[in-house]
Amino acid sequence: MKLVAYWKGGKAGVGELAPDGDVVYPLALPSADNDEGGLPVVRLCAAGGDPPSGDRSNPIPLDQVSIRAPIPRPRRNIFCVGKNYFDHAHEFARSGFDSSATSGAVPDAPIIFSKVPECVIAHGEDVRMDAAVTQAVDYEAELAVIIGRGGRGIPLEKALDHVWGYTIVNDVTARDLQGRHKQWLIGKSLDTFCPMGPVAVTADEVDLTSARVRCWVNDELRQSATLPQLIFDIPTLIATLSSGITLYPGDMIATGTPAGVGIGFDPPRFLNPGDRVAVEIDGIGRLENRFVAMPVTQEAV
């Protein structure tokens, strides 16, 4: 199933995307649950309920809704994995921005950081670049895991049983802040720095043995790799995180990005206002966002 969260007539909704992608079959969820996007569906399935199906008698044309991120506000910080493709690990180590390279380019254990929930935006929304904050904005195409049944101490051989499904994220990064602060949370968590979507899919929709991750900048292919090229596969990531941290339904893990990011070029090819970045993953779809200049840094009101 492909799950889509949307706005229609000022009201939030959640639905099942038809196989042809032209219409949405709405799910019968309480209105308060609709505000959370796909999270209530994940929680229902994790509790042993049957996955809800969309109302075939009331299809909504996709062009009549505004797509939201499938999980508009994750339940807590998104777990992220650094340097999880061999070629990217080497390009990042060469870049001079890698504060984790003391033991070599390729990590011997997963490198985990996080992005705050509030940085999530939807397919089609603009990523805002604040020139007063960063001059080095980069893209990172990634598969994100959505945890279904939670747990602590999840064994490797049972880890995939705890996956509800997957979505796409662009782990947008301010490289100058990443280098300056040594820890990565600030450079990864600026407002709008986590495009997500356009849909979330159940685990059966993605073939982990062959699915390809691709990224284009202004129609130029920059990244292309298959999921088997991950250094630490999805079961290893789940087992590692859950060894001492209880995972909950709706937790998300961004699994790392392939080679071809802007910092990997010589000289680096950072993003500019007006650039368009598209990420595709087999079985999920295409996430596309425009990068725009943010005129001023604004105080909270």
C-alpha positions as CSV (number, residue, x, y, z in Angstrom):
1,M,0.0,0.0,0.0
2,K,1.1,3.5,-0.8
3,L,-0.1,5.9,1.9
4,V,-0.5,9.6,1.1
5,A,-1.3,12.5,3.6
6,Y,-2.9,15.5,2.1
7,W,-4.9,18.8,2.5
8,K,-8.2,19.2,0.8
9,G,-10.5,22.2,1.4
10,G,-8.4,23.2,4.4
11,K,-8.8,19.8,6.1
12,A,-6.2,17.1,6.6
13,G,-6.8,13.7,5.2
14,V,-4.9,10.4,4.8
15,G,-5.6,8.0,1.9
16,E,-4.4,5.1,-0.1
17,L,-2.9,6.0,-3.5
18,A,-4.3,4.1,-6.4
19,P,-1.9,2.0,-8.4
20,D,-2.1,4.4,-11.3
21,G,-1.3,7.3,-9.0
22,D,-4.2,9.4,-10.3
23,V,-6.6,9.2,-7.4
24,V,-6.6,8.8,-3.6
25,Y,-8.9,6.5,-1.7
26,P,-9.5,8.3,1.7
27,L,-9.2,6.3,4.9
28,A,-11.8,6.6,7.6
29,L,-9.8,8.0,10.4
30,P,-10.9,10.4,13.2
31,S,-10.2,14.0,12.2
32,A,-7.6,14.5,14.9
33,D,-5.7,11.4,13.6
34,N,-5.7,12.9,10.1
35,D,-3.5,15.7,11.4
36,E,-0.8,13.2,12.1
37,G,-0.6,11.9,8.6
38,G,0.4,8.2,8.4
39,L,1.3,7.8,12.1
40,P,-2.1,6.5,13.3
41,V,-2.0,3.9,10.6
42,V,1.5,2.7,11.7
43,R,0.3,2.6,15.3
44,L,-2.8,0.6,14.4
45,C,-0.8,-2.0,12.5
46,A,1.8,-2.2,15.3
47,A,-0.9,-2.9,17.8
48,G,-2.1,-5.9,15.6
49,G,-4.9,-4.2,13.7
50,D,-5.5,-4.9,10.1
51,P,-4.1,-2.2,7.7
52,P,-7.0,0.0,6.8
53,S,-8.0,0.2,3.1
54,G,-9.2,3.3,1.3
55,D,-12.8,4.0,0.4
56,R,-13.0,2.9,-3.3
57,S,-16.5,4.5,-3.5
58,N,-15.1,8.0,-2.9
59,P,-11.9,8.5,-4.9
60,I,-10.3,11.9,-4.8
61,P,-8.3,13.1,-7.9
62,L,-4.8,13.6,-6.8
63,D,-4.7,17.0,-8.6
64,Q,-7.4,18.2,-6.2
65,V,-5.3,17.8,-3.0
66,S,-2.1,19.3,-1.7
67,I,0.4,16.6,-0.7
68,R,1.8,16.7,2.8
69,A,4.8,14.8,4.2
70,P,3.5,11.2,4.9
71,I,4.5,11.7,8.5
72,P,4.3,15.5,8.8
73,R,5.8,15.7,12.3
74,P,7.7,12.5,13.3
75,R,7.1,11.4,16.9
76,R,10.7,12.3,17.8
77,N,14.0,13.1,16.1
78,I,14.7,11.2,13.0
79,F,17.6,8.7,13.5
80,C,20.1,9.2,10.6
81,V,23.1,7.2,9.5
82,G,26.3,8.8,8.3
83,K,28.7,7.4,5.7
84,N,26.7,4.2,5.0
85,Y,27.8,3.7,1.3
86,F,31.5,2.9,0.7
87,D,32.0,5.4,-2.1
88,H,30.3,8.2,-0.2
89,A,32.4,7.3,2.9
90,H,35.5,7.9,0.9
91,E,34.3,11.1,-0.9
92,F,33.3,12.6,2.5
93,A,36.6,11.7,4.1
94,R,38.4,13.5,1.3
95,S,36.2,16.6,1.6
96,G,37.7,18.0,4.8
97,F,34.3,18.3,6.4
98,D,34.4,14.9,8.1
99,S,34.8,15.1,11.9
100,S,34.3,11.3,12.2
101,A,37.2,10.2,10.1
102,T,39.8,9.7,12.8
103,S,39.5,5.9,12.5
104,G,39.5,5.8,8.7
105,A,37.1,6.6,5.9
106,V,34.9,3.6,6.3
107,P,33.3,3.3,9.7
108,D,33.5,0.0,11.6
109,A,30.1,0.7,13.3
110,P,27.1,2.8,12.3
111,I,27.5,6.5,12.7
112,I,24.2,7.8,14.2
113,F,23.1,11.4,14.4
114,S,19.6,13.0,14.2
115,K,17.4,15.6,12.6
116,V,14.8,17.5,14.6
117,P,11.1,16.7,13.6
118,E,10.3,20.3,12.8
119,C,12.5,20.4,9.8
120,V,10.2,18.1,7.8
121,I,8.5,19.5,4.7
122,A,6.5,17.9,1.9
123,H,7.1,17.0,-1.8
124,G,6.8,20.2,-3.8
125,E,7.5,22.5,-0.9
126,D,10.5,24.9,-1.0
127,V,13.7,24.3,0.9
128,R,14.6,27.7,2.3
129,M,18.3,28.7,2.3
130,D,19.3,31.4,4.7
131,A,22.5,33.0,3.5
132,A,23.0,34.6,6.9
133,V,23.3,31.1,8.4
134,T,24.9,28.9,5.7
135,Q,26.8,29.3,2.4
136,A,27.2,25.6,1.7
137,V,23.8,23.8,1.3
138,D,24.1,20.2,0.1
139,Y,21.7,17.3,-0.8
140,E,21.6,13.7,0.3
141,A,19.1,11.2,-1.2
142,E,18.1,8.5,1.3
143,L,15.7,5.7,2.0
144,A,14.0,6.1,5.4
145,V,12.7,3.2,7.4
146,I,9.4,3.6,9.3
147,I,9.3,1.4,12.4
148,G,6.1,-0.5,13.0
149,R,6.2,-2.8,16.0
150,G,8.6,-1.3,18.5
151,G,11.0,-2.9,21.0
152,R,14.3,-2.9,22.7
153,G,17.1,-5.5,22.1
154,I,15.6,-6.4,18.7
155,P,17.7,-9.3,17.3
156,L,19.2,-9.0,13.8
157,E,17.2,-12.0,12.4
158,K,13.9,-10.4,13.5
159,A,14.6,-6.8,12.7
160,L,12.7,-6.6,9.4
161,D,9.6,-7.9,11.3
162,H,9.6,-4.5,13.1
163,V,9.5,-2.4,9.8
164,W,6.1,-1.0,8.9
165,G,7.4,0.5,5.7
166,Y,9.6,3.1,3.9
167,T,9.6,6.6,2.5
168,I,12.1,9.0,0.8
169,V,14.0,11.8,2.5
170,N,16.4,14.4,1.3
171,D,18.9,14.8,4.2
172,V,19.6,18.5,3.3
173,T,22.8,19.6,5.0
174,A,24.6,22.8,5.7
175,R,28.2,21.6,5.2
176,D,29.8,24.7,6.8
177,L,27.8,24.3,10.0
178,Q,28.5,20.5,9.9
179,G,32.3,21.2,9.8
180,R,32.2,24.1,12.3
181,H,30.2,22.4,15.0
182,K,31.8,18.9,14.6
183,Q,28.5,17.3,15.7
184,W,26.0,17.3,12.9
185,L,22.6,18.1,14.4
186,I,22.6,21.9,13.7
187,G,23.8,21.6,10.1
188,K,21.2,18.8,9.4
189,S,18.2,20.4,11.2
190,L,17.7,23.9,9.8
191,D,14.1,24.7,9.1
192,T,12.9,22.9,5.9
193,F,16.0,20.7,5.7
194,C,14.1,17.4,5.6
195,P,11.9,17.0,2.5
196,M,10.0,13.7,2.9
197,G,7.6,11.7,0.7
198,P,5.7,12.0,-1.5
199,V,4.2,8.8,0.0
200,A,5.0,6.2,2.7
201,V,4.8,2.6,1.5
202,T,4.3,-0.7,3.3
203,A,7.4,-2.9,3.5
204,D,6.2,-5.2,0.8
205,E,6.5,-2.4,-1.8
206,V,10.3,-2.1,-1.7
207,D,12.7,-4.9,-2.8
208,L,15.7,-4.5,-0.5
209,T,17.7,-6.7,-2.7
210,S,17.6,-4.5,-5.8
211,A,15.9,-1.1,-5.3
212,R,17.9,1.8,-6.6
213,V,18.3,5.3,-5.0
214,R,18.8,8.1,-7.5
215,C,19.2,11.9,-7.2
216,W,19.1,14.6,-9.8
217,V,20.0,18.3,-9.5
218,N,18.4,20.3,-12.3
219,D,17.9,17.1,-14.3
220,E,21.6,16.1,-13.9
221,L,21.9,12.7,-12.4
222,R,24.3,13.0,-9.4
223,Q,23.6,9.9,-7.2
224,S,22.8,6.3,-8.1
225,A,23.2,3.2,-6.0
226,T,21.3,0.1,-5.0
227,L,20.3,-0.7,-1.4
228,P,22.6,-3.8,-1.3
229,Q,25.5,-1.3,-1.4
230,L,24.8,-0.1,2.1
231,I,27.7,-0.8,4.4
232,F,25.3,-1.5,7.3
233,D,22.0,-3.0,6.2
234,I,18.6,-2.2,7.6
235,P,18.5,-5.1,10.1
236,T,21.9,-4.1,11.4
237,L,20.8,-0.5,11.9
238,I,17.6,-1.6,13.8
239,A,19.5,-4.0,16.0
240,T,22.2,-1.4,16.7
241,L,19.8,1.3,17.7
242,S,17.5,-0.9,19.7
243,S,20.3,-2.5,21.7
244,G,19.9,0.1,24.3
245,I,17.2,2.5,22.9
246,T,13.5,1.4,22.9
247,L,12.1,2.0,19.4
248,Y,8.5,3.0,19.0
249,P,5.9,2.7,16.2
250,G,6.5,5.6,13.8
251,D,10.2,6.1,14.6
252,M,12.2,6.8,11.5
253,I,15.7,5.8,10.4
254,A,17.3,7.6,7.4
255,T,19.7,4.9,6.1
256,G,22.5,7.0,4.5
257,T,23.3,8.5,1.1
258,P,25.3,7.3,-1.9
259,A,28.3,9.0,-3.5
260,G,27.7,12.0,-5.6
261,V,26.8,14.7,-3.0
262,G,27.9,18.3,-3.7
263,I,30.8,18.1,-1.2
264,G,32.3,15.2,-3.1
265,F,33.1,17.3,-6.2
266,D,36.3,19.3,-6.6
267,P,35.5,22.1,-6.2
268,P,32.3,21.4,-4.3
269,R,29.0,21.9,-6.1
270,F,26.7,23.3,-3.4
271,L,23.1,24.2,-4.2
272,N,22.0,27.7,-5.3
273,P,18.6,29.5,-5.1
274,G,16.4,28.2,-8.0
275,D,18.0,24.7,-8.0
276,R,15.6,21.7,-8.2
277,V,16.5,18.4,-6.5
278,A,14.6,15.2,-7.2
279,V,15.1,11.9,-5.4
280,E,13.7,8.6,-6.7
281,I,13.6,5.2,-5.0
282,D,12.2,2.1,-6.7
283,G,8.9,1.1,-5.2
284,I,8.2,4.4,-3.6
285,G,8.2,7.3,-6.1
286,R,9.8,10.6,-6.7
287,L,10.4,13.4,-4.2
288,E,11.1,16.8,-5.7
289,N,11.8,20.2,-4.1
290,R,13.0,23.6,-5.2
291,F,15.6,25.5,-3.2
292,V,15.0,29.2,-2.6
293,A,16.7,32.1,-0.9
294,M,15.3,33.1,2.4
295,P,15.5,36.9,2.6
296,V,16.2,37.5,6.3
297,T,16.6,35.6,9.5
298,Q,13.4,36.2,11.5
299,E,12.9,36.2,15.2
300,A,10.1,34.1,16.7
301,V,6.8,35.8,17.2
